[in-house]
Amino acid sequence: KEVIGSVKELEKKAKKIIPEVHKPEIDNIIWKCKCGGEMKRVSEVLDVWFDSGVSSWAALNYPQNEKLFRKFWPADLNIEGKDQFRGWWNSQLILSEIRFEKKPYENILVHGMILDIGKIKMSKSFGNIISPHKVIEKYGRDEMRYYFAKNSKGEDFAFDEKEFKEIHNFFRILNNVNNFVNKLETKKSTLKLEDKWILSRFNSFLEDVEKSYNRFRFPEVIQKLERFVIDDLSKTYIKIIRERENEVYNILNKIRNDLLVVLSPISPFITENIWQQLRKKKIVKEESVHLCRWPKGDKKMVNKKLESLFDEVFRIVEKGLAERNKAGIGLRWPLARADVTTSINLNSDLKKLIKNQLNVKKIELKRGKELKVNLDTKQTPELEAEGYARELSRKVQDFRKKIGLEKKDKIELYIITDDNFKNILEKQKSLIQNRTNSKKLKIVTTHKERFKNKIDFTIKDKRGKLAVIITSR
């Protein structure tokens, strides 16, 4: 009897190339024994789990390459379904204990079985099998990995295709953040309160998400990623710093780059694609996102007291926006005053932040246990004029994008309207020019020029035309 250790050894014995090592082809392999007889496969079948139990040895070419084997074995993590307790994990454990008196893995992660939307086991006979290849073709590899990470709680779960809409939204927001950061220019400035807040939140996030990764709690990882990227970064911080965006390039660049590393184990292809784009622009140096050092949270940057203060600020803003919604007044239309009752002290920086986020001219604070926000919704001619100017500026910005202009591109702006609206806008020319990056602004009632870029506009009962001449790109 002989034990054959590899296909190469078998081919040497049989003196021919062996394309298939499974039954029935393997039974046709016969060679002469030095005893005079014939050597062929033992007909009995060994426990079918034996092969899988030593698969990690074979993958590392043990015993031929013991140095490689000792470097990577035992495995840090095995991921499989709950049926492998009696199968793969059991066979690995028995064989490793017999051979090495050592466990073959440091950790195991058990995932549940995927059921159909009605929570019925998938089966060919039921006709309810969902092909992973079709899911990948429709949504992408990283989206599917993200989906399973989000749902890998160790329990059986129903496959719900509707969740991919939310996943797509996350990656859309991530892409928007990346594009936003790429358009910024570096401008020196001192850290403002909102900068200290986002840095505190980010370093808290890095510390928390690493703990979740180390415990293999991938749904927690997704939850923390979504909260930071969607709520803290996109919906809040980027919205706050729009008027001074170039001042925070270094902050956003650092956050964006570290986020790619944190997301890379779950979504390796999308993160690598973005990383390589950044490499071409010489924004990052590392050859691959997967070769970067893991970003560590800096405890010195974490300020839990500041985070709590901002939580209260955001509750005030949320309540104020709800009051605006009730009154049917859009955010671009400034209001005279907001009366706020809160249990905490707010300094001048936080009051200014609330004013900007609610678009009110004045904040009146009162101390009280119950949070209340009352808005003065009365519109004066001055407030209304500013509201019209803001709405008009937004329409110009949208038109700029439509004709392919970037933020840095300068224009001459012509507003053609009636005398009444012209008089309203004249006092807001400076605001409109600044918000639309217009080198020159003319508000007229008639015109003789033939403009290449021109659109109609309507704001409430006011109408007119906007015309743009591109002066520099």
Phi and psi in degrees as a GROMACS rama.xvg file:
@    title "Ramachandran Plot"
@    xaxis  label "Phi"
@    yaxis  label "Psi"
@TYPE xy
-135.449  149.145  GLU-2
-108.101  118.509  VAL-3
-88.2777  129.097  ILE-4
-95.5089  -13.1133  GLY-5
-162.73  164.219  SER-6
-63.6929  -38.5399  VAL-7
-60.0013  -42.7232  LYS-8
-65.7304  -39.6949  GLU-9
-64.3024  -42.0898  LEU-10
-63.9788  -35.7543  GLU-11
-65.5829  -40.7663  LYS-12
-68.1366  -44.6687  LYS-13
-80.8095  -16.0419  ALA-14
61.9701  40.3025  LYS-15
-163.772  161.974  LYS-16
-75.4609  136.571  ILE-17
-116.357  103.914  ILE-18
-77.9216  -22.405  PRO-19
-137.688  128.04  GLU-20
-109.782  15.9419  VAL-21
-106.305  167.44  HIS-22
-68.4671  147.146  LYS-23
-90.1775  -6.674  PRO-24
-59.4493  -38.2901  GLU-25
-64.2228  -25.3533  ILE-26
-70.8037  -15.5073  ASP-27
-87.8716  -2.74725  ASN-28
-85.4778  113.441  ILE-29
-136.648  140.678  ILE-30
-144.679  164.349  TRP-31
-74.497  135.531  LYS-32
-90.5445  150.286  CYS-33
-65.4099  -13.7411  LYS-34
-81.6958  -7.75173  CYS-35
105.542  -16.1703  GLY-36
-89.2926  -162.621  GLY-37
-115.615  143.101  GLU-38
-102.915  131.534  MET-39
-152.092  170.929  LYS-40
-62.9299  140.441  ARG-41
-65.9267  128.895  VAL-42
-69.9759  -29.3668  SER-43
-68.8675  149.695  GLU-44
-100.019  125.322  VAL-45
-70.6242  160.241  LEU-46
-44.2241  122.97  ASP-47
-63.9501  -17.4828  VAL-48
-82.8721  -6.22156  TRP-49
-62.3905  -46.1965  PHE-50
-57.5551  -46.8902  ASP-51
-67.2659  -31.3887  SER-52
-65.0659  -26.2315  GLY-53
-111.669  14.8577  VAL-54
-61.2409  -36.7279  SER-55
-67.4871  -31.686  SER-56
-66.14  -47.0581  TRP-57
-62.8784  -39.8937  ALA-58
-62.1808  -29.9373  ALA-59
-100.98  13.226  LEU-60
57.3389  42.3633  ASN-61
-86.2105  138.221  TYR-62
-94.635  2.84408  PRO-63
-61.9119  -36.3077  GLN-64
-121.91  77.2432  ASN-65
-68.6455  -29.3139  GLU-66
-63.5804  -45.6257  LYS-67
-63.757  -40.8649  LEU-68
-62.0779  -46.0569  PHE-69
-66.7316  -27.3907  ARG-70
-71.8191  -40.0287  LYS-71
-111.276  -1.1846  PHE-72
-118.864  138.035  TRP-73
-78.0159  164.561  PRO-74
-69.5858  145.577  ALA-75
-69.835  -35.8997  ASP-76
-151.456  134.362  LEU-77
-113.998  129.773  ASN-78
-116.675  122.883  ILE-79
-157.606  174.093  GLU-80
-79.0356  167.099  GLY-81
-66.1805  -17.9079  LYS-82
-70.8223  -11.062  ASP-83
-86.69  0.253502  GLN-84
-59.9398  -42.1736  PHE-85
-92.1269  -9.41602  ARG-86
-103.797  -102.508  GLY-87
-59.968  -50.33  TRP-88
-62.9201  -38.315  TRP-89
-65.0549  -47.231  ASN-90
-66.3886  -39.5916  SER-91
-59.9167  -45.9849  GLN-92
-63.4178  -46.1479  LEU-93
-62.2633  -50.0568  ILE-94
-67.5303  -37.7142  LEU-95
-68.7118  -36.6475  SER-96
-66.7734  -41.2349  GLU-97
-64.2828  -46.063  ILE-98
-82.1272  -44.1551  ARG-99
-116.387  -9.43316  PHE-100
54.5922  44.2221  GLU-101
-151.118  144.852  LYS-102
-70.037  146.324  LYS-103
-88.6496  -3.99725  PRO-104
-150.275  148.024  TYR-105
-84.1985  -37.1475  GLU-106
-141.923  150.857  ASN-107
-125.836  145.111  ILE-108
-121.928  122.313  LEU-109
-98.856  125.895  VAL-110
-107.641  156.514  HIS-111
-80.8683  179.86  GLY-112
-92.8652  147.173  MET-113
-87.7888  124.764  ILE-114
-106.584  168.341  LEU-115
-79.0035  179.118  ASP-116
-60.4073  -24.0216  ILE-117
-90.3236  10.5309  GLY-118
63.082  35.4148  LYS-119
-106.682  139.601  ILE-120
-56.6186  136.23  LYS-121
-74.3813  134.369  MET-122
-154.509  143.942  SER-123
-60.1323  -38.0116  LYS-124
-66.5354  -29.4171  SER-125
-84.0028  -17.3061  PHE-126
69.1395  27.2683  GLY-127
-115.527  19.0498  ASN-128
-75.6155  134.386  ILE-129
-107.409  120.577  ILE-130
-75.182  126.259  SER-131
-62.5897  -29.2464  PRO-132
-64.5648  -37.9263  HIS-133
-70.4979  -36.0207  LYS-134
-64.2203  -44.0156  VAL-135
-63.1409  -42.4665  ILE-136
-62.5165  -36.4263  GLU-137
-82.6936  -40.2235  LYS-138
-115.938  -26.9787  TYR-139
111.507  155.941  GLY-140
-66.5153  -44.4392  ARG-141
-68.797  -35.124  ASP-142
-63.2592  -38.9727  GLU-143
-69.0561  -42.1296  MET-144
-59.8326  -43.2051  ARG-145
-61.2991  -42.0073  TYR-146
-60.2616  -46.2052  TYR-147
-70.9702  -34.8037  PHE-148
-63.2772  -38.8499  ALA-149
-67.6685  -28.7347  LYS-150
-108.656  5.6333  ASN-151
-84.9106  73.1432  SER-152
-99.7069  6.48358  LYS-153
85.9854  4.56369  GLY-154
-117.149  157.667  GLU-155
-63.7689  144.623  ASP-156
-146.907  153.479  PHE-157
-83.2487  131.01  ALA-158
-73.4471  117.261  PHE-159
-120.071  107.703  ASP-160
-65.8792  -21.1945  GLU-161
-63.6038  -26.1578  LYS-162
-65.7337  -20.8305  GLU-163
-68.5153  -20.8094  PHE-164
-65.4362  -43.4099  LYS-165
-67.2043  -39.0477  GLU-166
-64.3023  -43.6071  ILE-167
-59.9949  -38.0476  HIS-168
-63.9981  -39.4113  ASN-169
-60.7528  -47.639  PHE-170
-69.1965  -30.035  PHE-171
-64.9126  -44.0813  ARG-172
-64.8699  -42.5627  ILE-173
-59.7951  -42.3093  LEU-174
-65.9206  -38.9096  ASN-175
-63.8863  -41.2354  ASN-176
-61.9396  -44.8969  VAL-177
-59.9915  -46.6218  ASN-178
-63.6986  -39.1502  ASN-179
-62.0133  -46.4958  PHE-180
-64.1459  -38.8239  VAL-181
-64.6239  -25.1366  ASN-182
-86.3122  -9.10734  LYS-183
-79.8127  157.64  LEU-184
-115.046  153.911  GLU-185
-79.487  126.565  THR-186
-141.176  125.897  LYS-187
-69.4985  142.927  LYS-188
-164.378  165.25  SER-189
-87.4349  154.79  THR-190
-69.6655  128.46  LEU-191
-93.918  173.277  LYS-192
-60.1321  -40.2796  LEU-193
-67.454  -28.7013  GLU-194
-69.1611  -42.7548  ASP-195
-63.8062  -35.3151  LYS-196
-65.5527  -48.8403  TRP-197
-66.6103  -34.642  ILE-198
-67.6111  -36.8427  LEU-199
-65.5275  -46.7275  SER-200
-62.1499  -41.0207  ARG-201
-67.1239  -42.3179  PHE-202
-71.2906  -31.1693  ASN-203
-64.449  -43.4297  SER-204
-61.0107  -45.9499  PHE-205
-59.4198  -41.9105  LEU-206
-66.4272  -44.7189  GLU-207
-68.1456  -43.1568  ASP-208
-69.8981  -31.2434  VAL-209
-65.481  -39.4929  GLU-210
-61.2795  -41.9491  LYS-211
-65.8797  -41.6119  SER-212
-60.9145  -46.1623  TYR-213
-64.8557  -23.9389  ASN-214
-96.0271  3.65162  ARG-215
60.1764  31.9286  PHE-216
-96.5017  76.5746  ARG-217
-66.1326  -35.3586  PHE-218
-59.543  -34.491  PRO-219
-65.7718  -39.8014  GLU-220
-58.0478  -48.215  VAL-221
-61.9375  -44.449  ILE-222
-58.8888  -44.0616  GLN-223
-71.3842  -37.1455  LYS-224
-60.758  -47.8023  LEU-225
-66.0204  -40.1113  GLU-226
-62.4803  -44.2655  ARG-227
-72.016  -50.643  PHE-228
-66.1358  -47.5853  VAL-229
-79.7672  -54.3245  ILE-230
-79.8021  -54.8045  ASP-231
-73.6538  -47.0929  ASP-232
-84.1582  -59.7766  LEU-233
-73.8738  -54.019  SER-234
-75.0627  -25.5896  LYS-235
-111.479  -68.502  THR-236
-63.7572  -49.0402  TYR-237
-62.8629  -33.2272  ILE-238
-67.1087  -38.9456  LYS-239
-68.1906  -38.7798  ILE-240
-94.6924  10.1266  ILE-241
-53.26  -37.8431  ARG-242
-75.8158  -13.5944  GLU-243
-136.039  35.3884  ARG-244
-59.6072  -36.4772  GLU-245
-68.8092  -20.5855  ASN-246
-72.9198  -18.1921  GLU-247
-113.03  19.5898  VAL-248
-56.4616  -47.2974  TYR-249
-61.4292  -37.7696  ASN-250
-65.1825  -50.9079  ILE-251
-68.1189  -35.2431  LEU-252
-64.0312  -44.9159  ASN-253
-61.5022  -45.8938  LYS-254
-63.533  -46.9436  ILE-255
-58.7339  -46.9969  ARG-256
-65.0346  -42.8312  ASN-257
-68.7727  -34.8805  ASP-258
-61.2746  -39.4308  LEU-259
-60.6989  -40.1101  LEU-260
-66.9976  -43.3552  VAL-261
-63.5243  -37.4322  VAL-262
-81.4601  -18.9999  LEU-263
-58.8381  -35.6301  SER-264
-63.7994  -28.9667  PRO-265
-89.2511  -41.0962  ILE-266
-126.328  75.054  SER-267
-69.3125  -28.2873  PRO-268
-82.2248  -46.307  PHE-269
-63.4354  -45.0646  ILE-270
-65.0223  -38.1901  THR-271
-68.2399  -37.41  GLU-272
-62.0119  -46.2845  ASN-273
-64.2401  -40.6732  ILE-274
-60.9126  -42.9499  TRP-275
-66.8361  -33.0722  GLN-276
-63.7115  -40.4538  GLN-277
-67.8149  -34.4035  LEU-278
-63.4671  -42.167  ARG-279
-61.31  -33.9037  LYS-280
-86.2374  0.867271  LYS-281
61.2445  33.5025  LYS-282
-85.0763  -33.8789  ILE-283
-123.596  155.994  VAL-284
-105.044  -33.6247  LYS-285
-58.9374  142.278  GLU-286
-63.4541  -32.5222  GLU-287
-149.499  150.669  SER-288
-62.2021  -26.71  VAL-289
-82.8183  -2.25789  HIS-290
-108.413  7.47402  LEU-291
-82.0946  152.764  CYS-292
-70.0833  145.573  ARG-293
-68.9788  128.338  TRP-294
-69.3532  131.127  PRO-295
-104.432  140.206  LYS-296
-70.0681  136.319  GLY-297
-96.732  109.981  ASP-298
-63.003  -25.8276  LYS-299
-67.1946  -23.6853  LYS-300
-87.7403  -9.52328  MET-301
-86.7699  127.184  VAL-302
-131.671  91.8933  ASN-303
-64.9315  -31.9887  LYS-304
-64.5589  -42.6071  LYS-305
-64.9221  -40.8825  LEU-306
-60.4149  -40.1752  GLU-307
-65.927  -40.7175  SER-308
-60.7873  -43.9804  LEU-309
-67.7168  -32.7446  PHE-310
-58.4945  -41.7757  ASP-311
-68.9846  -39.6867  GLU-312
-58.973  -43.5996  VAL-313
-68.671  -32.0498  PHE-314
-66.7695  -38.9866  ARG-315
-63.3072  -46.8705  ILE-316
-62.2838  -43.6307  VAL-317
-60.6573  -43.1096  GLU-318
-67.2587  -40.0482  LYS-319
-64.0537  -40.5851  GLY-320
-66.2314  -34.5525  LEU-321
-65.4267  -37.8394  ALA-322
-67.1305  -38.738  GLU-323
-59.711  -44.6516  ARG-324
-61.437  -42.1034  ASN-325
-60.6636  -39.7311  LYS-326
-79.9394  -10.0494  ALA-327
71.5199  32.3386  GLY-328
-113.39  117.583  ILE-329
-65.6083  158.105  GLY-330
-66.6238  -23.1998  LEU-331
-75.8098  -11.0845  ARG-332
-96.1074  110.494  TRP-333
-66.3831  150.361  PRO-334
-118.503  158.634  LEU-335
-73.1671  -41.9526  ALA-336
-156.194  151.591  ARG-337
-127.827  126.916  ALA-338
-97.7266  117.94  ASP-339
-117.043  127.02  VAL-340
-107.335  122.092  THR-341
-145.733  159.767  THR-342
-90.8458  -3.73197  SER-343
-118.061  159.92  ILE-344
-83.6585  132.914  ASN-345
-116.475  124.543  LEU-346
-77.9859  178.359  ASN-347
-63.1301  -34.875  SER-348
-64.8145  -42.2061  ASP-349
-69.9706  -37.2003  LEU-350
-62.7671  -41.8341  LYS-351
-62.9044  -39.3789  LYS-352
-62.2973  -44.5412  LEU-353
-63.7536  -42.7884  ILE-354
-56.8871  -46.9508  LYS-355
-65.662  -41.7356  ASN-356
-70.9076  -30.9198  GLN-357
-95.1318  -8.47748  LEU-358
55  57.0829  ASN-359
-121.877  154.24  VAL-360
-83.211  -24.2077  LYS-361
-147.65  144.757  LYS-362
-118.525  127.626  ILE-363
-110.313  122.48  GLU-364
-104.205  139.57  LEU-365
-131.799  146.137  LYS-366
-87.9464  135.585  ARG-367
-173.373  157.167  GLY-368
-71.8808  -37.687  LYS-369
-94.041  128.847  GLU-370
-71.8918  126.828  LEU-371
-137.78  145.188  LYS-372
-136.318  118.524  VAL-373
-116.899  132.255  ASN-374
-108.221  139.13  LEU-375
-84.571  104.715  ASP-376
-94.2212  5.52629  THR-377
-69.1167  129.254  LYS-378
-97.8771  121.967  GLN-379
-92.9642  163.473  THR-380
-56.3262  -36.2007  PRO-381
-67.8152  -45.079  GLU-382
-64.4775  -41.7203  LEU-383
-63.8933  -40.2194  GLU-384
-61.7926  -42.1932  ALA-385
-65.3584  -38.5711  GLU-386
-61.6781  -44.0092  GLY-387
-61.0018  -41.7465  TYR-388
-64.0224  -40.3675  ALA-389
-66.3623  -43.9204  ARG-390
-63.1452  -42.3866  GLU-391
-65.0111  -41.1952  LEU-392
-60.1961  -39.8297  SER-393
-62.3086  -40.5499  ARG-394
-65.9622  -37.7616  LYS-395
-65.3237  -43.6328  VAL-396
-60.4359  -42.2458  GLN-397
-63.2599  -39.5499  ASP-398
-67.611  -38.9512  PHE-399
-57.1007  -45.7579  ARG-400
-62.523  -40.9041  LYS-401
-61.746  -35.4704  LYS-402
-94.2478  11.7816  ILE-403
84.2587  20.65  GLY-404
-86.465  146.788  LEU-405
-97.4788  168.675  GLU-406
-59.2661  -35.9987  LYS-407
-73.2329  -19.175  LYS-408
-68.8368  132.28  ASP-409
-90.9042  148.665  LYS-410
-137.817  163.541  ILE-411
-104.294  128.087  GLU-412
-111.722  130.838  LEU-413
-118.005  126.726  TYR-414
-111.624  115.883  ILE-415
-107.607  115.537  ILE-416
-153.879  -172.279  THR-417
-84.4882  172.103  ASP-418
-60.7246  -39.8042  ASP-419
-61.2031  -49.9764  ASN-420
-71.764  -31.5647  PHE-421
-60.1044  -44.5881  LYS-422
-64.798  -36.0599  ASN-423
-64.9106  -43.2879  ILE-424
-78.6921  -23.8892  LEU-425
-55.4328  -38.8125  GLU-426
-76.3223  -7.59894  LYS-427
-112.746  16.6621  GLN-428
-59.3357  -41.7003  LYS-429
-62.4993  -43.4817  SER-430
-61.9648  -45.7685  LEU-431
-63.9824  -43.8667  ILE-432
-60.4388  -45.5012  GLN-433
-64.5911  -42.2587  ASN-434
-75.0245  -21.2759  ARG-435
-109.236  2.73734  THR-436
53.479  48.5323  ASN-437
-97.1431  124.564  SER-438
-71.2101  -30.7861  LYS-439
-144.632  138.867  LYS-440
-132.659  126.926  LEU-441
-124.604  130.24  LYS-442
-111.936  114.817  ILE-443
-132.463  163.589  VAL-444
-100.54  -22.0508  THR-445
-141.501  163.629  THR-446
-154.508  152.006  HIS-447
-107.017  -19.0401  LYS-448
-65.4918  151.033  GLU-449
-104.4  107.905  ARG-450
-91.4199  137.693  PHE-451
-74.4655  -39.4828  LYS-452
-111.078  103.51  ASN-453
-147.148  139.076  LYS-454
-139.678  159.349  ILE-455
-86.0625  152.974  ASP-456
-137.363  153.874  PHE-457
-138.883  126.298  THR-458
-130.32  109.696  ILE-459
53.923  -117.899  LYS-460
-97.8102  7.55819  ASP-461
-98.8565  138.504  LYS-462
-134.282  162.128  ARG-463
170.009  -162.574  GLY-464
-130.598  147.674  LYS-465
-113.491  132.353  LEU-466
-128.771  138.899  ALA-467
-126.375  131.648  VAL-468
-114.577  124.052  ILE-469
-80.8986  122.503  ILE-470
-102.236  -30.1494  THR-471
-155.24  144.613  SER-472
